[in-house]
C-alpha cells in the first residue's frame, strides 16, 4: 500500500484543511489500494481548530516538504550480523546475494559496529594462509563450524583455542608432528598418533571422519570429532573466528531516513565507497544504500486541493509525483511531466467540489465529516455573502448541514466569532490566511482576516503596517495587502504597503494612512487579485 499525501496551500484556511481531509476520506472509502493521507503545510487557525474540535477531528499531519528522502528509496535491507558471528557463517550469508556489496555488523542495540564484505573475508583468508596457527577461537565457534562433537573433554577444556595447527601426516624416524602442548592436531584413524598426542599433553585434537576404537591414556587432551576430511578442516579452522576481527571499522558516511536525496548525492559524489549504512531516528541500522539506488528514486505522491500555484504549494513539489489537482481558483503556473486529473470549477469553495464528488461516487460522508464540509463552505463563501458564492455552494452546504444535523446560521456565527476572541499577536493574525501571488512580473502577498468586528481589528493598524513593511522587505513583495473582511458590514477594511496609486486605480477609492474601505468586497480571489491583474496587464 502506497502513501499519497493530499495537501492544501501554505497558511491553510478552513477550506484547505477540510478539503484535504474530506477527499482523503473519500478516496480511502473507494479503496484503490493506496493510503490517502491528509496533510497541512502550516499552522491551524483558531477558526479551523474550533471547527475540527466541534466535529471531533484532529488536525492533519504537518509536512514541511515533499522532497525525495532516503526513506523513499528502494535501498537494500540485508541481514544484520552480530560481531560474534563466525566468518564461515557470514560468508554463507554473503554468497546468498552477491549483489550486496557489504553487510552491516551491528551491536545488540542495533548500532553500527562495522561493515563486512566478501573482499574483507578474502583478504583475511589470504593472510591466514601465511600463518601456521590460530589465536583465541571460541570453542563454541569451532564446534559449530566443524559440525563437531567433543569425544573426550578434559577437566580443563579451554573456552578458546589457540596454537599451531598441525596436520598429522605419516612421519619418518619416529619424529612427532608436534612440538608443544599448544598444538592443534588434525588427524584421522591414527590411534598410535593419538596416544602419543595425549601423552605429550596436546590440548586439542581434531579427529576427521574417524572414531575412537581403543582406550587412550589419561590426560588433558580435548578430542573433537568432525565429519569433514582433514583438508576441509584445515581451511575451516581459520573461519571459526568471529567477524569482529575481520570486518572493516573504517566506516563511510551513514545516512538517516530523513536525509534528502540531493544531500546524499552530494556526499556520495565525493567518495568512492560502494555502499553506505542507513540509520533510523535512533541511529540504528535499517539497511544499506548503494549508488544505483540513487538513479531511479521512488518519488512521493501528492494530490493538491484548494490551489494550483507553485508559490502557494508544498516545497519540493518539483521532486514529487503530482497525481491530481482539485481547485476553485484561477489557473496558475504548476507544470507536470505527464497528464494528471485536474478539476477546476468556478464555485466558492473547494469543499463544494469535494461534496459533489461524494454524490457522484454514491458515498455518503459520516455526519461529522458532513459537518466539516458545511463549515468549510460557510467559511470560504463568508456565509454565502462572497461574490464567489454560487447556488451550488448553498445547495451543498444545506445538504451537508442536514446530514450533520446542524444549523448553518448558528455554525456561521460560531465560525466568524473566533476572530473576536482573545487578542492575538499580529503575526499570527496576518499569516493565518496569507497567500503569495506572482502577476505580470509583480510579486505580492495578501492576508485575509474574516471577522465580525473589523473596526476593532483596525485599531491595531500601526502594528499590522509595521509587520507588513518588514515582510515586504524580507520577501521582496511589490505590494503587501491585509484584508479585514467584515461579515456584518459586508465589506473589507484594506491595509497595504506599496504604491498607493496602484490601490487607488485598481479599486477607485480614497486612501488614508495606507487604509481604505471597500464596500461589497469579500473575496481575495475574485475581487482583489483580478483587479490587480487587470491593472498590471
FIVOKOL-66685 format. One record per residue (C-alpha): residue number from 0; x negated, y, z negated; residue in one letter; chain. Coordinates in steps of 0.05 Angstrom, whole numbers, plus 32768, in hexadecimal, padded with zeros to 4 digits. Layout:
N
[NUM,[X,Y,Z],"a","A"]
...
% end
This chain:
537
[0,[8000,8000,8000],"x","A"]
[1,[7FE3,8042,8016],"x","A"]
[2,[7FEC,8084,7FF1],"x","A"]
[3,[8009,80BF,8018],"x","A"]
[4,[8009,8103,7FF6],"x","A"]
[5,[8043,8132,8001],"x","A"]
[6,[8031,8179,7FEF],"x","A"]
[7,[804D,81BF,7FF4],"x","A"]
[8,[8025,81FF,7FF9],"x","A"]
[9,[7FF4,821F,7FC9],"x","A"]
[10,[8014,8246,7F8F],"x","A"]
[11,[8052,8219,7F98],"x","A"]
[12,[8098,8233,7F8B],"x","A"]
[13,[80D4,8208,7F77],"x","A"]
[14,[80E5,81F7,7FBF],"x","A"]
[15,[809E,81DF,7FCD],"x","A"]
[16,[809A,81B3,7F8F],"x","A"]
[17,[80E0,8196,7F95],"x","A"]
[18,[80DB,8189,7FE0],"x","A"]
[19,[809B,8160,7FD5],"x","A"]
[20,[80BC,8138,7F9D],"x","A"]
[21,[80FE,812D,7FC2],"x","A"]
[22,[80DD,8118,8003],"x","A"]
[23,[80AE,80E8,7FDE],"x","A"]
[24,[80EA,80C8,7FBC],"x","A"]
[25,[810E,80C1,7FFF],"x","A"]
[26,[80D3,80A1,8023],"x","A"]
[27,[80C5,8071,7FEA],"x","A"]
[28,[810F,805E,7FEA],"x","A"]
[29,[810B,804F,8035],"x","A"]
[30,[80D1,8020,8026],"x","A"]
[31,[80A0,8022,8060],"x","A"]
[32,[8068,8001,8038],"x","A"]
[33,[8045,8041,8024],"x","A"]
[34,[8044,8065,7FE1],"x","A"]
[35,[805B,80AD,7FE8],"x","A"]
[36,[8040,80D9,7FB0],"x","A"]
[37,[8059,8121,7FA6],"x","A"]
[38,[8020,8151,7F96],"x","A"]
[39,[8017,819A,7F87],"x","A"]
[40,[7FDF,81CA,7F95],"x","A"]
[41,[7FE8,81FD,7F5E],"x","A"]
[42,[8008,8211,7F1C],"x","A"]
[43,[8051,8200,7F0F],"x","A"]
[44,[8078,8240,7F04],"x","A"]
[45,[80A6,824A,7EC8],"x","A"]
[46,[80E2,8246,7EF6],"x","A"]
[47,[80CC,8204,7F14],"x","A"]
[48,[80BA,81E8,7ED0],"x","A"]
[49,[80FF,81FA,7EB5],"x","A"]
[50,[8120,81D6,7EF0],"x","A"]
[51,[80F5,8198,7EE8],"x","A"]
[52,[8102,8193,7E9D],"x","A"]
[53,[814C,819E,7EA7],"x","A"]
[54,[8152,8162,7ED4],"x","A"]
[55,[811F,8136,7EB0],"x","A"]
[56,[80E4,8138,7EE0],"x","A"]
[57,[809A,8144,7ED6],"x","A"]
[58,[8071,8170,7F04],"x","A"]
[59,[804F,814C,7F3E],"x","A"]
[60,[8006,813A,7F3B],"x","A"]
[61,[7FD8,8175,7F4A],"x","A"]
[62,[7FA3,816C,7F80],"x","A"]
[63,[7F6C,819D,7F91],"x","A"]
[64,[7F5D,8186,7FD8],"x","A"]
[65,[7F63,814B,8008],"x","A"]
[66,[7F1B,8148,801C],"x","A"]
[67,[7F02,8101,8028],"x","A"]
[68,[7EE2,80E3,7FEA],"x","A"]
[69,[7EB9,80A5,7FDC],"x","A"]
[70,[7EF8,8084,7FC0],"x","A"]
[71,[7F17,808B,8006],"x","A"]
[72,[7EDF,8062,8027],"x","A"]
[73,[7EE0,8017,8033],"x","A"]
[74,[7EA0,800C,800C],"x","A"]
[75,[7E88,7FC7,7FF7],"x","A"]
[76,[7E9E,7FA8,7FB6],"x","A"]
[77,[7E6B,7F71,7FAD],"x","A"]
[78,[7E63,7F45,7F6F],"x","A"]
[79,[7E43,7F67,7F33],"x","A"]
[80,[7E08,7F40,7F18],"x","A"]
[81,[7DF1,7F3E,7ED0],"x","A"]
[82,[7DA6,7F49,7EC4],"x","A"]
[83,[7DA6,7F03,7EA4],"x","A"]
[84,[7DBC,7EDF,7EE4],"x","A"]
[85,[7D86,7EB2,7F03],"x","A"]
[86,[7D64,7EC4,7F44],"x","A"]
[87,[7D7D,7E82,7F60],"x","A"]
[88,[7DC6,7E93,7F53],"x","A"]
[89,[7DBD,7EDB,7F6C],"x","A"]
[90,[7D9E,7EC1,7FAD],"x","A"]
[91,[7DDB,7E95,7FB9],"x","A"]
[92,[7E09,7ED0,7FAE],"x","A"]
[93,[7DE2,7EFB,7FDF],"x","A"]
[94,[7DE4,7EC5,8014],"x","A"]
[95,[7E30,7EC4,8013],"x","A"]
[96,[7E32,7F0A,8032],"x","A"]
[97,[7DF0,7F1E,8051],"x","A"]
[98,[7E0F,7F5E,806B],"x","A"]
[99,[7E0C,7F7C,8025],"x","A"]
[100,[7DC6,7F9B,801F],"x","A"]
[101,[7DC3,7F96,7FD3],"x","A"]
[102,[7DEA,7F7F,7F97],"x","A"]
[103,[7DF3,7FAB,7F59],"x","A"]
[104,[7DD6,7F90,7F19],"x","A"]
[105,[7DFF,7FAA,7EDE],"x","A"]
[106,[7DFE,7FA9,7E93],"x","A"]
[107,[7E35,7F8A,7E69],"x","A"]
[108,[7E56,7FD0,7E67],"x","A"]
[109,[7E56,7FD4,7EB3],"x","A"]
[110,[7E1E,8007,7EB8],"x","A"]
[111,[7DEC,8003,7EF0],"x","A"]
[112,[7DAC,7FDE,7EDD],"x","A"]
[113,[7D8C,7FD3,7F20],"x","A"]
[114,[7D95,7FBA,7F68],"x","A"]
[115,[7D85,7F75,7F83],"x","A"]
[116,[7D7A,7F67,7FCD],"x","A"]
[117,[7D62,7F2C,7FF6],"x","A"]
[118,[7D21,7F50,8003],"x","A"]
[119,[7D12,7F58,7FB9],"x","A"]
[120,[7D1D,7F0D,7FAE],"x","A"]
[121,[7CF3,7EFC,7FEB],"x","A"]
[122,[7CBB,7F28,7FD1],"x","A"]
[123,[7CBE,7F06,7F8D],"x","A"]
[124,[7CBC,7EC2,7FAF],"x","A"]
[125,[7C7E,7ED5,7FD6],"x","A"]
[126,[7C5C,7EEE,7F97],"x","A"]
[127,[7C6E,7EAF,7F70],"x","A"]
[128,[7C4C,7E85,7FA6],"x","A"]
[129,[7C0A,7EA3,7F8F],"x","A"]
[130,[7C17,7E93,7F46],"x","A"]
[131,[7C0A,7E4F,7F26],"x","A"]
[132,[7C38,7E5B,7EEB],"x","A"]
[133,[7C78,7E79,7ED0],"x","A"]
[134,[7C86,7EA5,7E94],"x","A"]
[135,[7CC0,7EA5,7E63],"x","A"]
[136,[7CF4,7E80,7E8C],"x","A"]
[137,[7D31,7E75,7E5F],"x","A"]
[138,[7D3D,7E2B,7E55],"x","A"]
[139,[7D87,7E35,7E63],"x","A"]
[140,[7D76,7E54,7EA7],"x","A"]
[141,[7D45,7E1C,7EB8],"x","A"]
[142,[7D78,7DE6,7EAA],"x","A"]
[143,[7DAD,7E0B,7ED3],"x","A"]
[144,[7D80,7E14,7F10],"x","A"]
[145,[7D66,7DCD,7F0F],"x","A"]
[146,[7DAB,7DB0,7EFE],"x","A"]
[147,[7D84,7D8C,7EC8],"x","A"]
[148,[7D8E,7D69,7E87],"x","A"]
[149,[7D60,7D63,7E4B],"x","A"]
[150,[7D4E,7D19,7E43],"x","A"]
[151,[7D22,7D24,7E07],"x","A"]
[152,[7D25,7D64,7DDF],"x","A"]
[153,[7CED,7D74,7DB0],"x","A"]
[154,[7CFA,7D90,7D6B],"x","A"]
[155,[7CD7,7DD0,7D81],"x","A"]
[156,[7CF6,7DD4,7DC6],"x","A"]
[157,[7CE8,7E1A,7DE2],"x","A"]
[158,[7D1F,7E4B,7DF3],"x","A"]
[159,[7CF2,7E65,7E2A],"x","A"]
[160,[7CC2,7E3E,7E56],"x","A"]
[161,[7C7D,7E59,7E6A],"x","A"]
[162,[7C3F,7E3A,7E86],"x","A"]
[163,[7C1A,7E20,7EC3],"x","A"]
[164,[7C45,7DF6,7EF2],"x","A"]
[165,[7C23,7DB6,7F05],"x","A"]
[166,[7C3B,7D81,7F38],"x","A"]
[167,[7C2C,7D3A,7F1F],"x","A"]
[168,[7C09,7D1F,7F5D],"x","A"]
[169,[7BE0,7CDF,7F5D],"x","A"]
[170,[7B9D,7CED,7F3B],"x","A"]
[171,[7B57,7CD3,7F43],"x","A"]
[172,[7B26,7CB9,7F0F],"x","A"]
[173,[7B57,7CC1,7ED6],"x","A"]
[174,[7B57,7D0D,7ED9],"x","A"]
[175,[7B98,7D27,7EBB],"x","A"]
[176,[7BBE,7D5B,7EE5],"x","A"]
[177,[7BC7,7D89,7EA8],"x","A"]
[178,[7B96,7DAD,7E7B],"x","A"]
[179,[7BBF,7DCB,7E43],"x","A"]
[180,[7C01,7DC1,7E1E],"x","A"]
[181,[7C22,7DFD,7E41],"x","A"]
[182,[7C23,7DD6,7E82],"x","A"]
[183,[7C67,7DCB,7EA4],"x","A"]
[184,[7C5F,7D87,7EC3],"x","A"]
[185,[7C89,7D72,7EFF],"x","A"]
[186,[7C88,7D27,7F0C],"x","A"]
[187,[7CB0,7CEB,7F23],"x","A"]
[188,[7CB5,7CA3,7F0A],"x","A"]
[189,[7C6E,7CA6,7EEE],"x","A"]
[190,[7C73,7C87,7EA9],"x","A"]
[191,[7C29,7C85,7E9B],"x","A"]
[192,[7C22,7CCF,7EAD],"x","A"]
[193,[7C5E,7CDE,7E80],"x","A"]
[194,[7C3E,7CBA,7E45],"x","A"]
[195,[7BFD,7CE0,7E4F],"x","A"]
[196,[7C22,7D22,7E53],"x","A"]
[197,[7C48,7D14,7E12],"x","A"]
[198,[7C08,7CFE,7DEF],"x","A"]
[199,[7BE4,7D3D,7E08],"x","A"]
[200,[7C1C,7D68,7DEB],"x","A"]
[201,[7C36,7D85,7E2D],"x","A"]
[202,[7C72,7DB0,7E1A],"x","A"]
[203,[7C9E,7DA6,7E58],"x","A"]
[204,[7CA5,7D6D,7E8A],"x","A"]
[205,[7CD5,7D6E,7EC4],"x","A"]
[206,[7CE8,7D29,7EDB],"x","A"]
[207,[7CFE,7D29,7F24],"x","A"]
[208,[7D30,7CF5,7F3E],"x","A"]
[209,[7D19,7CC3,7F08],"x","A"]
[210,[7D2C,7CA6,7EC5],"x","A"]
[211,[7D08,7C93,7E85],"x","A"]
[212,[7CFF,7C48,7E88],"x","A"]
[213,[7CD0,7C40,7E4C],"x","A"]
[214,[7CC7,7C5C,7E07],"x","A"]
[215,[7C97,7C97,7E04],"x","A"]
[216,[7C68,7CAA,7DCC],"x","A"]
[217,[7C81,7CD9,7D96],"x","A"]
[218,[7C74,7D22,7DA7],"x","A"]
[219,[7C8F,7D68,7DB3],"x","A"]
[220,[7C98,7D62,7DFE],"x","A"]
[221,[7CDB,7D79,7E1A],"x","A"]
[222,[7CEE,7D4C,7E55],"x","A"]
[223,[7D20,7D66,7E88],"x","A"]
[224,[7D3E,7D3B,7EBF],"x","A"]
[225,[7D56,7D59,7F01],"x","A"]
[226,[7D75,7D3B,7F40],"x","A"]
[227,[7D46,7D64,7F6C],"x","A"]
[228,[7D04,7D4D,7F8A],"x","A"]
[229,[7CC2,7D6A,7F72],"x","A"]
[230,[7CB9,7D9A,7FAC],"x","A"]
[231,[7CFF,7DB7,7FA1],"x","A"]
[232,[7CF2,7DBE,7F57],"x","A"]
[233,[7CB0,7DE1,7F64],"x","A"]
[234,[7CD6,7E17,7F8B],"x","A"]
[235,[7D11,7E1C,7F5B],"x","A"]
[236,[7CE9,7E27,7F1B],"x","A"]
[237,[7CD5,7E6D,7F30],"x","A"]
[238,[7D1E,7E7E,7F40],"x","A"]
[239,[7D34,7E6E,7EFA],"x","A"]
[240,[7D1F,7EB2,7EE0],"x","A"]
[241,[7D54,7EE7,7ED5],"x","A"]
[242,[7D5D,7F1D,7F0A],"x","A"]
[243,[7D4D,7F55,7ED9],"x","A"]
[244,[7D04,7F44,7EE9],"x","A"]
[245,[7D0F,7F47,7F34],"x","A"]
[246,[7D43,7F7D,7F43],"x","A"]
[247,[7D2E,7FC3,7F56],"x","A"]
[248,[7D33,7FF7,7F20],"x","A"]
[249,[7D22,802F,7F51],"x","A"]
[250,[7D69,8043,7F5E],"x","A"]
[251,[7D85,806E,7F96],"x","A"]
[252,[7DB7,80A5,7F8B],"x","A"]
[253,[7DF9,808B,7F6F],"x","A"]
[254,[7E3B,80A9,7F87],"x","A"]
[255,[7E7B,80B0,7F60],"x","A"]
[256,[7EC1,80A0,7F7B],"x","A"]
[257,[7ED3,80EA,7F7A],"x","A"]
[258,[7E96,8101,7FA1],"x","A"]
[259,[7EA6,8120,7FE4],"x","A"]
[260,[7E91,8100,8025],"x","A"]
[261,[7E6E,813F,803D],"x","A"]
[262,[7E42,8140,7FFF],"x","A"]
[263,[7E33,80F5,8005],"x","A"]
[264,[7E1E,80FC,804D],"x","A"]
[265,[7DEF,8135,803B],"x","A"]
[266,[7DCC,8109,8007],"x","A"]
[267,[7DCA,80CA,8032],"x","A"]
[268,[7DAC,80F0,806D],"x","A"]
[269,[7D6F,8102,8042],"x","A"]
[270,[7D62,80BB,8028],"x","A"]
[271,[7D4F,8078,8047],"x","A"]
[272,[7D74,804A,8018],"x","A"]
[273,[7DA3,8017,8039],"x","A"]
[274,[7DD8,8019,8003],"x","A"]
[275,[7DED,8042,7FC7],"x","A"]
[276,[7E13,8030,7F87],"x","A"]
[277,[7E59,804B,7F7E],"x","A"]
[278,[7E6E,805D,7F37],"x","A"]
[279,[7EB1,806C,7F16],"x","A"]
[280,[7EC0,80A4,7EE5],"x","A"]
[281,[7E9F,807C,7EAD],"x","A"]
[282,[7E5F,8072,7ED6],"x","A"]
[283,[7E6F,8028,7EDE],"x","A"]
[284,[7E5E,8007,7F21],"x","A"]
[285,[7E99,7FF9,7F4E],"x","A"]
[286,[7E77,7FEC,7F91],"x","A"]
[287,[7E40,7FFA,7FC3],"x","A"]
[288,[7E40,802E,7FFA],"x","A"]
[289,[7E19,8025,803B],"x","A"]
[290,[7E0D,8055,8074],"x","A"]
[291,[7E3E,8034,80A2],"x","A"]
[292,[7E77,8040,8071],"x","A"]
[293,[7E6F,808A,8080],"x","A"]
[294,[7E7C,8082,80CA],"x","A"]
[295,[7EC7,8076,80C9],"x","A"]
[296,[7EE3,8091,8088],"x","A"]
[297,[7F29,8082,8072],"x","A"]
[298,[7F4A,80C6,806F],"x","A"]
[299,[7F7E,80DB,803D],"x","A"]
[300,[7FC5,80DD,805A],"x","A"]
[301,[7FEF,811B,8050],"x","A"]
[302,[8036,8135,805D],"x","A"]
[303,[8041,8181,8057],"x","A"]
[304,[8082,81A0,8040],"x","A"]
[305,[8098,81E9,803C],"x","A"]
[306,[805D,8204,8064],"x","A"]
[307,[8036,81FA,80A4],"x","A"]
[308,[7FFF,822E,809D],"x","A"]
[309,[7FB7,8219,808E],"x","A"]
[310,[7FAA,8253,805F],"x","A"]
[311,[7FE3,823B,8032],"x","A"]
[312,[7FD4,81F1,8038],"x","A"]
[313,[7FA9,81C1,8010],"x","A"]
[314,[7F5D,81CB,8017],"x","A"]
[315,[7F3B,8195,8040],"x","A"]
[316,[7F78,818A,806D],"x","A"]
[317,[7F4A,8186,80A9],"x","A"]
[318,[7F2C,8147,808B],"x","A"]
[319,[7F6F,8126,807E],"x","A"]
[320,[7FA0,8100,80AA],"x","A"]
[321,[7FDC,812D,80AF],"x","A"]
[322,[801B,8103,80BC],"x","A"]
[323,[8056,8133,80B8],"x","A"]
[324,[806D,817A,80AB],"x","A"]
[325,[80B2,818F,8091],"x","A"]
[326,[80BB,81DA,808C],"x","A"]
[327,[80EA,8216,8095],"x","A"]
[328,[80B6,824C,80A1],"x","A"]
[329,[8098,826A,80E0],"x","A"]
[330,[806D,823E,810C],"x","A"]
[331,[8025,824B,80F7],"x","A"]
[332,[7FDF,8231,8105],"x","A"]
[333,[7FD6,81E9,80ED],"x","A"]
[334,[7FB9,81BD,8123],"x","A"]
[335,[7FB8,8171,8127],"x","A"]
[336,[7F8F,813F,814F],"x","A"]
[337,[7FCC,8114,8160],"x","A"]
[338,[8017,811D,8165],"x","A"]
[339,[803C,811F,8122],"x","A"]
[340,[8084,8124,810A],"x","A"]
[341,[8093,816E,8103],"x","A"]
[342,[80D6,8186,80E8],"x","A"]
[343,[80DE,81D2,80E8],"x","A"]
[344,[8125,81ED,80DD],"x","A"]
[345,[8140,8234,80D3],"x","A"]
[346,[815F,822B,808F],"x","A"]
[347,[8153,824D,804C],"x","A"]
[348,[8131,8214,8028],"x","A"]
[349,[8107,81D7,8039],"x","A"]
[350,[8130,81B2,8005],"x","A"]
[351,[816C,81BC,8033],"x","A"]
[352,[8148,8196,806A],"x","A"]
[353,[8135,815E,8039],"x","A"]
[354,[817D,815A,8021],"x","A"]
[355,[8193,8151,8069],"x","A"]
[356,[8161,8119,8073],"x","A"]
[357,[8180,80F4,8037],"x","A"]
[358,[81C3,80F7,805B],"x","A"]
[359,[81A5,80E2,809E],"x","A"]
[360,[8186,80A4,807F],"x","A"]
[361,[81C3,8092,8056],"x","A"]
[362,[81A0,8097,8013],"x","A"]
[363,[81C0,80BD,7FDA],"x","A"]
[364,[8190,80DF,7FA9],"x","A"]
[365,[8198,80CF,7F60],"x","A"]
[366,[81BE,8106,7F3A],"x","A"]
[367,[817F,8123,7F1B],"x","A"]
[368,[815C,8128,7F5F],"x","A"]
[369,[819B,8148,7F7C],"x","A"]
[370,[8197,817C,7F44],"x","A"]
[371,[814F,818B,7F57],"x","A"]
[372,[8161,8193,7FA0],"x","A"]
[373,[819B,81C2,7F90],"x","A"]
[374,[816C,81EB,7F63],"x","A"]
[375,[8138,81F2,7F9B],"x","A"]
[376,[816D,820A,7FCD],"x","A"]
[377,[8187,823D,7F9C],"x","A"]
[378,[8141,8255,7F8C],"x","A"]
[379,[8129,825D,7FD4],"x","A"]
[380,[816A,827E,7FED],"x","A"]
[381,[816E,82AB,7FAF],"x","A"]
[382,[81B2,8291,7F9D],"x","A"]
[383,[81C7,8293,7FE6],"x","A"]
[384,[81B9,82DE,7FEB],"x","A"]
[385,[8179,82D8,8014],"x","A"]
[386,[8181,82E8,805F],"x","A"]
[387,[8160,82A4,806B],"x","A"]
[388,[819C,8281,804D],"x","A"]
[389,[81C8,825A,807D],"x","A"]
[390,[820C,8238,8075],"x","A"]
[391,[81E6,81F7,8075],"x","A"]
[392,[81BE,820C,8037],"x","A"]
[393,[81FF,821B,8012],"x","A"]
[394,[8220,81DA,8028],"x","A"]
[395,[81E4,81B0,8013],"x","A"]
[396,[81DD,81D4,7FD1],"x","A"]
[397,[8227,81C9,7FC1],"x","A"]
[398,[8222,817F,7FD4],"x","A"]
[399,[81E5,8174,7FA8],"x","A"]
[400,[8206,819A,7F6F],"x","A"]
[401,[8241,816B,7F72],"x","A"]
[402,[8213,812F,7F70],"x","A"]
[403,[81EE,814C,7F34],"x","A"]
[404,[822F,8165,7F13],"x","A"]
[405,[8213,81AC,7F09],"x","A"]
[406,[822D,81F2,7F15],"x","A"]
[407,[8207,8219,7F4B],"x","A"]
[408,[8216,825B,7F2A],"x","A"]
[409,[81FE,8245,7EE6],"x","A"]
[410,[81C1,8224,7F05],"x","A"]
[411,[81AF,8263,7F2B],"x","A"]
[412,[81B5,828F,7EED],"x","A"]
[413,[8187,8260,7EC6],"x","A"]
[414,[8154,825F,7EFF],"x","A"]
[415,[814F,82AA,7F09],"x","A"]
[416,[8150,82B9,7EBE],"x","A"]
[417,[810D,8296,7EB4],"x","A"]
[418,[80E7,82D3,7ECE],"x","A"]
[419,[8108,82FE,7E98],"x","A"]
[420,[80ED,82D7,7E5D],"x","A"]
[421,[80AD,82E3,7E35],"x","A"]
[422,[807F,8314,7E59],"x","A"]
[423,[8047,82EF,7E7F],"x","A"]
[424,[8002,8304,7E97],"x","A"]
[425,[8006,832A,7ED8],"x","A"]
[426,[7FD8,82F7,7EFB],"x","A"]
[427,[8008,82BF,7EEA],"x","A"]
[428,[8042,82E8,7F05],"x","A"]
[429,[801F,82FF,7F45],"x","A"]
[430,[8005,82BB,7F59],"x","A"]
[431,[8040,8291,7F43],"x","A"]
[432,[805C,8295,7F8A],"x","A"]
[433,[8025,82B2,7FB5],"x","A"]
[434,[8017,82A4,7FFE],"x","A"]
[435,[7FE0,82B9,802E],"x","A"]
[436,[7FEE,82CB,8076],"x","A"]
[437,[7FC2,82DA,80B3],"x","A"]
[438,[7FE6,8303,80E8],"x","A"]
[439,[7FC6,8320,8127],"x","A"]
[440,[7F82,8327,8106],"x","A"]
[441,[7F9E,8342,80C5],"x","A"]
[442,[7F9A,831D,8083],"x","A"]
[443,[7FCD,8328,804C],"x","A"]
[444,[7FE6,8309,800C],"x","A"]
[445,[802E,830D,7FF5],"x","A"]
[446,[8047,82FB,7FB0],"x","A"]
[447,[8090,82F7,7F9D],"x","A"]
[448,[80B3,82F8,7F59],"x","A"]
[449,[80FE,82EB,7F5D],"x","A"]
[450,[8121,8304,7F1E],"x","A"]
[451,[815E,8326,7F00],"x","A"]
[452,[8136,8362,7EE5],"x","A"]
[453,[8108,8380,7F19],"x","A"]
[454,[8108,83C4,7EF6],"x","A"]
[455,[80EC,83A3,7EB7],"x","A"]
[456,[80B5,8382,7EE0],"x","A"]
[457,[80A8,83C4,7F03],"x","A"]
[458,[8093,83E2,7EC1],"x","A"]
[459,[8053,83BA,7EC8],"x","A"]
[460,[8044,83D8,7F0D],"x","A"]
[461,[7FFF,83F3,7EFA],"x","A"]
[462,[7FEA,83AE,7EE1],"x","A"]
[463,[8003,838D,7F21],"x","A"]
[464,[7FE1,83C0,7F4F],"x","A"]
[465,[7F9F,83B9,7F2A],"x","A"]
[466,[7F9F,836E,7F33],"x","A"]
[467,[7FB6,8373,7F7B],"x","A"]
[468,[7F7C,83A3,7F8B],"x","A"]
[469,[7F4B,8372,7F6D],"x","A"]
[470,[7F6A,8338,7F93],"x","A"]
[471,[7F68,835E,7FD5],"x","A"]
[472,[7F1E,836D,7FCC],"x","A"]
[473,[7F0C,8326,7FB9],"x","A"]
[474,[7F33,8304,7FF1],"x","A"]
[475,[7F2B,8338,8027],"x","A"]
[476,[7F75,8348,8030],"x","A"]
[477,[7F89,8382,805C],"x","A"]
[478,[7FCA,8386,8036],"x","A"]
[479,[7FE2,8369,7FF4],"x","A"]
[480,[802C,8369,7FE2],"x","A"]
[481,[8054,8357,7FA5],"x","A"]
[482,[80A0,834F,7FAD],"x","A"]
[483,[80CA,8358,7F6E],"x","A"]
[484,[8109,833A,7F8B],"x","A"]
[485,[8147,834A,7F61],"x","A"]
[486,[8181,831A,7F68],"x","A"]
[487,[81B3,834B,7F49],"x","A"]
[488,[819D,8389,7F6E],"x","A"]
[489,[8196,8360,7FAF],"x","A"]
[490,[8156,8381,7FC2],"x","A"]
[491,[810B,8383,7FB6],"x","A"]
[492,[80DD,83B3,7F92],"x","A"]
[493,[809F,83AE,7FBD],"x","A"]
[494,[8059,83BD,7FA2],"x","A"]
[495,[801E,83BE,7FD3],"x","A"]
[496,[7FD3,83CB,7FD9],"x","A"]
[497,[7FBD,83E0,801E],"x","A"]
[498,[7FD1,8411,8054],"x","A"]
[499,[8010,8435,803D],"x","A"]
[500,[8020,8449,8085],"x","A"]
[501,[8027,8400,8098],"x","A"]
[502,[805B,83F5,8062],"x","A"]
[503,[807F,8435,8075],"x","A"]
[504,[8082,8424,80BF],"x","A"]
[505,[8094,83DB,80B4],"x","A"]
[506,[80CE,83E8,8084],"x","A"]
[507,[80E1,8430,8094],"x","A"]
[508,[80E1,8444,804B],"x","A"]
[509,[80C6,8479,801C],"x","A"]
[510,[808A,8466,7FF1],"x","A"]
[511,[8077,847D,7FAC],"x","A"]
[512,[8039,8465,7F86],"x","A"]
[513,[8030,8428,7FB2],"x","A"]
[514,[8078,8414,7FA4],"x","A"]
[515,[80BA,8414,7FCA],"x","A"]
[516,[80FE,83F4,7FC4],"x","A"]
[517,[8118,83CC,7FFF],"x","A"]
[518,[8164,83C1,7FF9],"x","A"]
[519,[817D,837F,8015],"x","A"]
[520,[8136,8363,801B],"x","A"]
[521,[8134,831F,7FF8],"x","A"]
[522,[8108,82F4,8025],"x","A"]
[523,[80BE,82F5,802F],"x","A"]
[524,[80BE,82C9,806D],"x","A"]
[525,[80F9,82E9,8091],"x","A"]
[526,[80F6,8333,807D],"x","A"]
[527,[80AE,8343,8069],"x","A"]
[528,[8080,8318,8095],"x","A"]
[529,[80A8,8322,80D6],"x","A"]
[530,[80A8,836F,80CE],"x","A"]
[531,[805C,8370,80C4],"x","A"]
[532,[8053,8340,80FE],"x","A"]
[533,[807A,836E,812C],"x","A"]
[534,[8053,83AB,8115],"x","A"]
[535,[8010,8389,8120],"x","A"]
[536,[8025,836B,8163],"x","A"]
% end
